[in-house]
Each structure stands twice: as C-alpha cells, then as structure tokens.
Amino acid sequence: MAAAKVSFQESLRQYRLIMDEISRGVFHPLYLLTGEESYFIDAICNRLANSILSEEERTFNQIVLYGKDTDGATIASYCRQVPMMGRYEVIIVKEAQQLSSLDRLLSYVKSPVASTILVVCYKEKTMDKRLQIYKAFLEKGVILESVVARDYELSSTLRPFLVSLGINLSSEAEKILLEHIGTSLSRIVQEMEKIKLAVADEAHVVTPDDIEKYVGISKEYNNFELQKAVARRDVKLALRIMDNILSNTKGFAGLSIKSIYDMFRSIFSYNILMWQQSTSRRPAMRPDEMAKEMKIQPFLLREYAEYAKLWKNQTVFRVLGILREYESKTKGINSGQKDAQALMQEMLLKIFYA
C-alpha cells in the first residue's frame, strides 16, 4: 500500500514541532529533512547547526558534507567518531539527493551512535518511502516531509507565518506576491526578508508599494491585475496591463496565459458548483470547501461570484480553447512569425469577443 501523501499543513505542524524541540534543547540522533519545499529544510538545518554546539565546539565536532562530494560509507565513518571536548558530534549532509551510495549509510541509521546527531537534507524531491533507509530513519529518528503549498493552503497560513518571523503583510500585498512568485515559501520569505532589512521597522506592514519598490513587481501592471481586468471585461485596461507586462519583462507571455487560464478554469468550476447546488445534485458547500474545489484562496470567492455573472460556461469553454491555442503560438507553433506582444493582443481580443 502506498504511503499517505503529506499535506502542507502537516509539513508546517511537523516543522513547528521540530523547531520547538530545538528551542527546548531536545535533540534526536537522526534527522531526515526531505521534500520539494526548501524553506522548512533549510530553516531546521540552520537552527540545528547553530543550536546543538557552542561556537567553540563546532570547530572540532561539527562537519558539513555535500552529497556530490561524499558517499554513504564516508558519512557513516564520520558519524562513528567520538566527539572532542563536547557532548555531541554533529554531521550535516546537504544535497543528499546527489549521494550515489545512500544505501551504504543504512547500517548506521539502523544503529546510530548516541553521541552523534546526523542531519540529512534531501531536497528537490521526497525520498522514496519504500526504501529501507527511509524506514530506518522513521524508526530511529525524525523525518520532516517538506511539501510545497497549494494556493488555497496558503490563504489562511501565510500572513500568520510571516508574523512569526517578524514580518507583517497586507492582504493586497499578499495577493500580488502570490500571483507573481507563486507558493514557494522559500522565495516568499527571501523577498520579505529583503523588505524587512530595507525598512528596518518591526511595526511596518508590507504594502503593494513596498512590493513594487523592493521586489520589482508593479502594483498596477501584474498578472493579478490582468486577471481582474479580463474577468471584468475591461478591454482597454487588460490591453494596457498586458502591454506593460511584456514591455518590462521577457518570457512572461506564458505566465500571463497560465494566470488567465487558471482564472477561467476556476470560473468554470464555480458555475458548475452553483448549478449542482441549485439542482440539489450537491449539498451546499462552505466557502472554504468551495475555494478548495476551485483551487483559489477563500478571500477571492466573492470576486469569482461576480466574475461568474459575466462569463457563462458556454463562453468560458471557448475561452479555454483560445488560451490553449495561444499558449502554443507563444512557443512558436503556428504563430505566423508574430511577436509575443501582437499574439497576446490578438488573444485578448478573441477572448472578449468569444
């Protein structure tokens, strides 16, 4: 039987549990930090690296290895060393997904040394849970499976999480940030830390102006605003935003198409859900359940209710076909040698008159 998939919320809970243990001085002999979201992995690794040993002890008893430069047998050999003038030997393995002989570490993981703390950072993907070494880590140590959030999973989580890092974010700034950067927590925190350093005011609330100034995302000309203009059938504004986006960024046509496509797919879902509820083919849903089904953040649900009044599903279906067509054209397929700007203008006009 396949192991159950871990959700972002479960990753967050495990992250908080491990960080709380570290703050209380509770350490485990083995840590496996694995998954696609690098933020949780890096944050725990850095906290362990700076918490277990004093600065003087780290000189002798803390070793950092990299997967491409080492192997399982070498790691096991380091782990069996006796600490010098300290309680623990700390071995940190970064980029462990590049290890060519991970299985040679298995015998150590099955029987770890009490005076050694081994931290394995296995990024970019989750270690195969069927492997014996994964099962050994699960039995003898602690595993964090770090999952990238979906849009709707960050809606109630992002701002409280950033507050815990001393960063306050307005709802409008959050919308722009998520639309442009996506749900990579690592990138979001990196950009917010940049603003925090620049502003140097703990009480400051990050605004769209800050996003534009320090992250480089226009508060007026971005894919989130483009979505709204298209959804509201504002032809002139949509064309102006698109021209501005393409004039100031290269290779963003595909991202803009995806943004508009995702919006219309959500409108399509909203119309279907409302039809099902009106015909009693489905019980009434809570707003958070509906948002999850539509793959949007709950605070956007009211806007989508307005959009749906302007776009019936018969039209939406045609629009989705237009978007797929122009996604191919922006990649050079049947583009008629038109540049991105001309193609996107043509696409928007076809959408509005679909």
N, C-alpha and C positions, 0 to 999 in steps of 0.2 A: 504493500500500500504506500502510495506517495505521501511524503510528509506534508502537513498542512502549510499553506503559504502564510507567511507572517505579514501583518498589515503595518502601515506606517505608524499607527497609534501604538501597536505592540513594540515596535522598534524604539519609539520615544519613551515608553514606560521602562523598557529594559535599560536604555541609556541613562535615564534618571536614577534608576536603582543602582547601577554600577557607579555613577558619579557620587551618589550619596554614600555608598560604602567606602569609596576612596576618601571622601572628606572625613569619614569617621575612623580612618586608618585600618579598614578591613580589606585585606588583600587575598587573592586566590592564587594558587600555584600556576594556573593556566588561564590565559585569555585568548579566545579566538574572536577577532573582530572582522566580520566578513559582510560583503554586500556592495550594492551599487552606489549608495549614498555615502560619500566620503566624509561628510561633516562629522557624524557620530563617531566614526572610526578614528579620525584624526584627533578629535577633542578628547576622547578617552585615552588614546595612546599618549598624547601630550600631558594629560593630567597624571597618568601613572608615571611617566618619565620624570616628572617634577615633584612627585609626592612620596614615593617609596623610600628613596635615599636622600641623604643630605647632599649638598653640593660637593663636599669633600669626598664623600663615599662614592659618588658617581664616577670619579676619576678612575677608581680601581674596580668597581663592581657593576658598572652599567655598560653594556655592549650593544651597539646598534648594527644590525646586519641587513643587507638587501638581497631579496630573492634571486636576482640575476647574478649576484656575485658569490653566492654560497650554496650549500646543499643541506639536506636533512641530517646527514651524519655529522657535519661540522657544527650545526646548531645544537644537536644532542650533546656533542662533546663539550661545548661551552656551558650548557645547562648543568652538566655534572661537576663543574668546578666548585670548589669551596670558596665562599666569599672571604675577602681580605678585610680585616678590621671593620666588619659590619655584619648586620643580621641577614641581609639578602644579597643574592646575585640576581641582577635584572637583565634579561636578554630580550631585546626588542627586534622583531623581524618585520621589516617594511617590504611592501610589494611582494608578499609571499606567494601571490598567484603566479609569479615568474619562476618559482622553485622547480627545478627539473626532477628532484627526487624527494618529494614530500613524504612518500611512504617510509623513507628511512628514518623519519622522526617518530614514527608510530610507537616503537618500543619505549621511547622516553615518555611520550604522552600517556601511555598506559600505566607508567610507574614513575611519576615526576618526583624530583628531589624537593624536600620540604623547604630548603633554604634558597631555592631558585624560583623566580617569578618569570614565566615566559609569556611574552605578548606577541601574538601573531596577527599581523594586519594583512588580510586577504581581500584586496579591493577589486572594484570594477565588476565583480560578479559574486554570487554566493557559492561558497564551497559546496560541492555535491554532498548531500546529506546521507547518501548511501555508502560513502567511503568509511572505512574502519577508523581512520584518524578523526573524522568528524564525530563519530560516535564516542571515541575515546575522550575528546575534548568535552563533549556533553556530559560524560560520566564523571570526569575528574576535575573539570574546571568550569569556566563561564563562557558562554557564547553570546555575542551580540550579532543579530542579523539586521543589517542596516538597509532599510528599504527606502527608495525614492517615493515621495508623497505624490498622490494624485491631486489635481486641482481642488476638488471638494474636501480632501482631507486636511488641507492647509487653512481652509477658511476660518475655522474656529481655533486654530493652533498657532499660526504664525506670529501674530502680534503678541499674545501672552508669552510665547517662547522668546521672542526678541526682547521683551521687557525683562525676562530673567537674565539677559545678557547686558542689561542697562541701555537698551535701545527702544525708543518709543516711535511708533509708525502710524501715521494717519491712514484711514480707510482708503482714501483716494490714492495715496502713495502706494499702498499695498496693491491695489488693482493694477496700476501702471507697472509696478515691479514684477508681479507675477505674469503679466501678459508678455513682457519683454524678455525676462530672464527665464521664466518657467518655474518649475518646482524644485530645482536643485538648491537644497538648503545650504550647501557649501558656498555656492555663488552668491546667494542672497545675503548670507552673513558677511561674506567678504566685502560686498558692496556697502552694507550697512556699517561695518567697522570703519570703512573709508570715510563715510559721512561723520561718524562719531568722532573720529580723530580731527576732522576738519572743523567741526562745530565746537567741540570741547565744552559742551554744556549738557550735563546729565538730565536736565529737565526738558531739553529740546525735543519737540515732536517732529519727526521727519515728514516733510510735505512734498507735494509734486515739484515745487520749486527746487528743493534740495536734490530730488532725483534727477532733475534736468541739469542742475549745476555740477553735481559731483559724479553722477553715474553716466551722464551723457544721453539720457532718454528724454526726448521732448515731451512736455506735459500736454501739448496740443496735438503734436503730429506723431502718433504711435499707433500700433495695431489695435489697442483697446479703443481708442477714439475712432479709428477707422471702422471697427465693428459696429459701434453705436451709430455712426453716420449712415452706414449701409442699412442697418436694421430699421432706422427711422426714415429711410428713403430720401435722405438729403443728398441729392446728386452732386450739387456744387461742392458741398463740404467734403464728401467722400473723395471726389476727384482731386481736390486741393490737398487733402491729407496724403493721399497716395503719391501725388507728385512730389510732395515734400519728403516723404519717407525714402523714395527712390533717388531723389536728388542728393540726399545726405548720407545714404548708406548703400553699399554694394551687396548684391546677393540676397536682398531682403524680399524679393518678389515671392519666393516660395513660402517664406514665413507668413507673409500677408495673406496669401491664398489659404494656407492652413488655418490661420486665425479666423478668416471669414467662413471657411468650410465648417470648422468646429461650431461656430455660432449657428449656422443654418441647420446643422445636424441636431443641435440642442433645441432649436425652434421646432423642428420636425418631431422630436421626442415629446416636447411639451404638448403639441397639438394632438398627438396620439394618446398621451396620458389623459388629457382632458376629455377626449372623445370616449375613451374607455370608461371613465368615471361617470360621464353624462348618460351613458347607455347601461350603466350598472354592471359592466363587464369586469370592473375592477373596483375594489373599495377605495374610498377617499384616502389620499396619502398625506402624511405630514410634510411640511415644507422641506425638512432636511432629507426625507426619503425621496422626495421628488427631485431635489437638486442632485442627489447622488445618482439617480437613474439617468438624469440629463447630462451628468458629468460637468456640472458647473458648481460654483460656490453659492451657498444659500442666499447670501445678500443680493445676488443677481436675479433671483427668481421673479421679483416684482417687475424688473425691466423686461424679462423674457415674456411675461404675461402681456405686456404692451406690444412687444415685437410681434407676437403671435397674431395679434389683431390685424396687423398689416401684411402678414405673409401666410397665406393658406398653404396647406401641404401640397396641393397640386402644383403650385408655383415653386415651392421650396424644392420639390423633386427635380424640376427643370433646372433650377439654380445649381443644385449639387452636380448635375451633369455638366453645366458650364464651367464650374470650378475645376472639375477633374480634367476637362478639355484643356483649360489654360494652364493647369499645372504641368501638363505635358509640353505645351507650347513654350513655356518659360525655360524648359530644359532643351529646347532646340528642335522638338518634334513637330513638324508641320507648322512652323512659326512664320513662314513666309518672309524670313530674314528681318522681321520687325524686332526692335529692341524692347527691353523689359517695360519701359515707360509706355510705349504705344500699345503693347499687349495688355497691360493692366488697365489702361483707359478703356480699351475696347471691351475687356472683360466686365468692368463695372457697368458700362452702358448696357451690355447684354443682360446683366443681372436685373437692372432696374426696369427693363422692358420685357422681361421674361414672361 
